[in-house]
């Protein structure tokens, strides 16, 4: 824990040196969502969206999207926190010294995302408050159960982050890998819309992704939408996803890290 907290403290110090980056993380999503808000208003009937309600069980399409964006912020925090931090250290020329320290790479990666997840929590609260004022959304559901449900979902993302970090070690290209992975994951898991509207072949891929049920279950608890599966089953899926992804991610990172060390290519940028 001392190692993890030391790495997290270092990252927090770097973050607070650039406060405009933190402020932009609050206001930038608002800019992206403004066109969605006005487009939705243009197709609404009397301030409600009956077509959207027929698919989801709620006519508050902006609340649906804002909840998805908040969860996706954690997805990005883990993916960028693990993958891009390695690329940054590659560019700075300090990856080798960090990687040969007498601690496991997983601890370094967890420390790098701990600060990012903590900051994401604060910026997400500020973003949710601002979105509530601007878009007149309301959450009438169960906040505490939704927060508890989100824990295994977010922890399970660390397994994905471990895999991504291993791939960055091998490919040495973080930006494209993370951008594409983040976009496709959000597209398939229903960040912005119910996955039931997708073409059947794509919907099959969406229903295979455990993150789909994370978005769906949290929305069901907060907004009262119709869940794809009964909520107890979704909680079980999220828990299984967490365990499987952590084990698979650690194994993948270990194998790719071992291969990189054997080849001696850690310093090849």
C-alpha positions as CSV (number, residue, x, y, z in Angstrom):
1,X,0.0,0.0,0.0
2,X,2.9,2.4,0.7
3,X,4.1,1.8,-2.9
4,X,0.7,2.3,-4.4
5,X,0.0,5.5,-2.4
6,X,3.5,6.9,-3.2
7,X,2.8,6.5,-6.9
8,X,-0.7,8.0,-6.5
9,X,0.7,11.0,-4.5
10,X,3.2,11.7,-7.3
11,X,0.4,11.6,-9.9
12,X,-1.8,13.9,-7.8
13,X,1.1,16.4,-7.6
14,X,1.4,16.4,-11.3
15,X,-2.3,16.9,-11.8
16,X,-2.6,19.9,-9.5
17,X,0.3,21.6,-11.3
18,X,-2.1,21.9,-14.3
19,X,-5.5,22.9,-12.8
20,X,-7.0,23.8,-16.2
21,X,-6.8,20.2,-17.1
22,X,-9.0,19.3,-14.1
23,X,-11.5,22.1,-14.9
24,X,-11.7,21.0,-18.5
25,X,-12.7,17.5,-17.4
26,X,-15.8,19.1,-15.9
27,X,-16.8,21.3,-18.7
28,X,-15.7,19.4,-21.8
29,X,-18.4,16.7,-21.5
30,X,-21.0,19.5,-21.4
31,X,-19.8,20.8,-24.8
32,X,-20.1,17.3,-26.3
33,X,-23.6,16.8,-24.8
34,X,-25.1,20.2,-25.9
35,X,-25.8,19.1,-29.5
36,X,-27.4,15.9,-28.1
37,X,-29.6,17.9,-25.8
38,X,-30.9,20.3,-28.5
39,X,-31.3,17.5,-31.1
40,X,-33.3,15.5,-28.5
41,X,-35.5,18.5,-27.7
42,X,-36.2,19.0,-31.4
43,X,-37.6,15.5,-31.7
44,X,-39.4,15.5,-28.3
45,X,-43.2,15.8,-27.9
46,X,-44.2,18.1,-25.1
47,X,-40.8,17.9,-23.5
48,X,-40.8,14.1,-23.4
49,X,-39.4,11.4,-25.7
50,X,-42.0,8.7,-26.1
51,X,-40.0,6.8,-28.7
52,X,-37.0,6.7,-26.4
53,X,-39.2,5.7,-23.5
54,X,-40.6,2.8,-25.4
55,X,-37.1,1.4,-25.7
56,X,-35.8,2.1,-22.2
57,X,-38.7,2.7,-19.9
58,X,-37.8,6.4,-19.3
59,X,-38.3,9.5,-21.3
60,X,-35.5,11.4,-19.7
61,X,-32.9,10.8,-22.4
62,X,-30.4,13.3,-21.0
63,X,-30.3,11.5,-17.6
64,X,-29.8,8.3,-19.5
65,X,-26.8,9.7,-21.4
66,X,-25.3,11.6,-18.4
67,X,-25.2,8.4,-16.3
68,X,-23.5,6.6,-19.2
69,X,-20.9,9.4,-19.5
70,X,-20.1,9.3,-15.8
71,X,-19.4,5.5,-15.9
72,X,-17.4,5.9,-19.1
73,X,-15.2,8.5,-17.3
74,X,-14.1,5.7,-15.1
75,X,-13.5,3.4,-18.1
76,X,-11.2,6.2,-19.6
77,X,-9.5,6.8,-16.2
78,X,-8.4,3.2,-16.0
79,X,-7.5,2.7,-19.7
80,X,-5.6,6.0,-20.0
81,X,-4.2,5.8,-16.4
82,X,-2.5,2.4,-17.1
83,X,-1.8,2.4,-20.8
84,X,-0.9,6.1,-21.5
85,X,1.2,6.4,-18.3
86,X,3.6,3.7,-19.7
87,X,3.9,5.6,-22.9
88,X,4.6,8.8,-21.0
89,X,7.4,7.2,-19.1
90,X,8.7,5.8,-22.3
91,X,8.9,9.3,-23.8
92,X,10.5,10.6,-20.6
93,X,13.1,7.9,-20.6
94,X,12.3,6.7,-17.0
95,X,10.3,3.5,-17.8
96,X,13.3,1.2,-17.4
97,X,14.2,2.5,-13.9
98,X,10.6,2.2,-12.8
99,X,10.1,-1.2,-14.3
100,X,13.2,-2.8,-12.7
101,X,12.3,-1.5,-9.2
102,X,11.8,-4.4,-6.6
103,X,8.0,-4.2,-6.9
104,X,5.5,-5.9,-9.2
105,X,4.4,-3.9,-12.3
106,X,0.8,-4.3,-11.2
107,X,1.4,-2.2,-8.1
108,X,2.9,0.6,-10.2
109,X,-0.1,0.5,-12.5
110,X,-2.7,0.4,-9.7
111,X,-0.9,3.4,-8.1
112,X,-1.1,5.3,-11.4
113,X,-4.8,4.8,-11.7
114,X,-5.7,5.4,-8.1
115,X,-5.1,9.1,-8.4
116,X,-6.9,9.2,-11.7
117,X,-10.0,7.4,-10.3
118,X,-10.1,9.6,-7.3
119,X,-9.9,12.8,-9.4
120,X,-12.5,11.3,-11.8
121,X,-14.9,10.8,-8.8
122,X,-14.5,14.5,-7.9
123,X,-14.9,15.8,-11.5
124,X,-17.8,13.4,-12.1
125,X,-19.7,14.8,-9.1
126,X,-19.1,18.4,-10.4
127,X,-20.1,17.4,-13.9
128,X,-23.3,15.7,-12.6
129,X,-24.3,18.8,-10.6
130,X,-23.7,21.0,-13.6
131,X,-25.5,18.7,-16.0
132,X,-28.5,18.6,-13.6
133,X,-28.7,22.4,-13.7
134,X,-28.3,22.7,-17.4
135,X,-30.3,19.8,-18.7
136,X,-32.9,19.6,-15.9
137,X,-32.3,15.9,-15.2
138,X,-33.4,14.2,-12.1
139,X,-32.4,10.9,-10.4
140,X,-35.2,9.4,-8.5
141,X,-33.7,5.9,-8.0
142,X,-31.5,4.2,-5.4
143,X,-28.2,6.0,-5.2
144,X,-26.4,3.8,-2.6
145,X,-27.3,0.5,-4.3
146,X,-26.1,2.0,-7.6
147,X,-22.8,3.0,-6.1
148,X,-22.3,-0.5,-4.6
149,X,-23.2,-2.1,-8.0
150,X,-20.6,0.1,-9.7
151,X,-17.8,-1.1,-7.5
152,X,-17.2,-4.5,-9.1
153,X,-17.7,-3.0,-12.5
154,X,-15.0,-0.4,-11.9
155,X,-12.6,-2.9,-10.2
156,X,-13.1,-5.3,-13.1
157,X,-11.9,-2.6,-15.5
158,X,-8.5,-2.9,-13.8
159,X,-8.2,-6.3,-15.5
160,X,-8.7,-4.6,-18.8
161,X,-6.2,-2.0,-17.9
162,X,-3.6,-4.6,-17.1
163,X,-4.1,-6.2,-20.5
164,X,-3.8,-2.8,-22.2
165,X,-0.6,-2.0,-20.3
166,X,0.9,-5.3,-21.5
167,X,0.0,-4.5,-25.1
168,X,1.5,-1.0,-24.8
169,X,4.7,-2.6,-23.6
170,X,4.8,-4.7,-26.8
171,X,3.4,-2.3,-29.4
172,X,4.7,0.9,-27.8
173,X,1.8,2.9,-29.2
174,X,-0.7,4.0,-26.6
175,X,-2.7,6.7,-28.2
176,X,-4.2,4.7,-31.1
177,X,-4.7,1.6,-29.0
178,X,-6.5,3.4,-26.2
179,X,-8.5,5.7,-28.5
180,X,-9.8,2.9,-30.6
181,X,-10.4,0.6,-27.6
182,X,-12.2,3.3,-25.6
183,X,-14.4,4.3,-28.6
184,X,-15.4,0.7,-29.5
185,X,-16.1,-0.3,-26.0
186,X,-18.4,2.7,-25.4
187,X,-20.1,2.1,-28.8
188,X,-20.8,-1.6,-28.1
189,X,-21.7,-1.4,-24.4
190,X,-24.4,1.2,-24.7
191,X,-22.8,4.3,-23.3
192,X,-25.1,6.7,-25.2
193,X,-28.1,4.6,-26.2
194,X,-29.9,1.3,-25.4
195,X,-28.1,-1.6,-27.0
196,X,-31.5,-3.0,-28.2
197,X,-31.5,-0.5,-31.0
198,X,-28.3,-1.9,-32.5
199,X,-28.4,-4.3,-35.5
200,X,-28.9,-7.8,-34.4
201,X,-25.3,-9.0,-35.3
202,X,-23.8,-6.0,-33.4
203,X,-26.2,-6.5,-30.5
204,X,-24.9,-10.0,-30.0
205,X,-21.4,-8.5,-29.4
206,X,-22.9,-6.0,-27.0
207,X,-24.7,-8.6,-25.0
208,X,-21.4,-10.6,-24.6
209,X,-19.6,-7.6,-23.0
210,X,-20.0,-7.5,-19.2
211,X,-19.7,-3.7,-19.2
212,X,-23.0,-3.6,-21.1
213,X,-24.7,-4.9,-17.9
214,X,-22.8,-2.4,-15.8
215,X,-24.3,0.5,-17.7
216,X,-27.7,-1.2,-17.8
217,X,-27.9,-2.1,-14.1
218,X,-26.8,1.3,-12.8
219,X,-29.3,3.0,-15.0
220,X,-32.0,0.7,-13.8
221,X,-31.2,1.5,-10.2
222,X,-30.9,5.3,-10.7
223,X,-33.5,6.0,-13.4
224,X,-35.9,3.1,-13.2
225,X,-35.2,1.8,-16.8
226,X,-36.1,-1.7,-17.8
227,X,-33.0,-3.9,-17.2
228,X,-31.9,-6.4,-19.8
229,X,-31.6,-9.1,-17.1
230,X,-32.9,-9.3,-13.5
231,X,-30.8,-7.1,-11.3
232,X,-29.6,-9.9,-9.0
233,X,-28.3,-11.7,-12.1
234,X,-26.5,-8.6,-13.2
235,X,-24.9,-8.2,-9.9
236,X,-23.6,-11.8,-10.2
237,X,-22.3,-11.1,-13.7
238,X,-20.5,-8.0,-12.5
239,X,-18.9,-9.9,-9.7
240,X,-17.8,-12.8,-11.9
241,X,-16.6,-10.2,-14.5
242,X,-14.5,-8.5,-11.8
243,X,-12.7,-11.8,-10.7
244,X,-12.2,-13.1,-14.2
245,X,-10.9,-9.8,-15.6
246,X,-8.5,-9.2,-12.8
247,X,-7.0,-12.7,-13.1
248,X,-6.9,-12.6,-16.9
249,X,-5.4,-9.1,-16.9
250,X,-2.7,-10.0,-14.4
251,X,-1.8,-13.2,-16.3
252,X,-1.7,-11.3,-19.6
253,X,0.5,-8.5,-18.2
254,X,2.8,-11.0,-16.6
255,X,3.3,-13.0,-19.9
256,X,3.8,-9.9,-22.0
257,X,6.1,-8.3,-19.5
258,X,8.2,-11.5,-19.3
259,X,8.4,-11.6,-23.1
260,X,9.6,-8.0,-23.2
261,X,12.2,-8.7,-20.5
262,X,13.5,-11.8,-22.3
263,X,13.8,-9.9,-25.6
264,X,15.4,-6.9,-23.8
265,X,13.1,-4.6,-25.7
266,X,11.8,-2.5,-22.8
267,X,14.0,0.5,-23.8
268,X,13.1,0.3,-27.5
269,X,10.7,3.2,-28.0
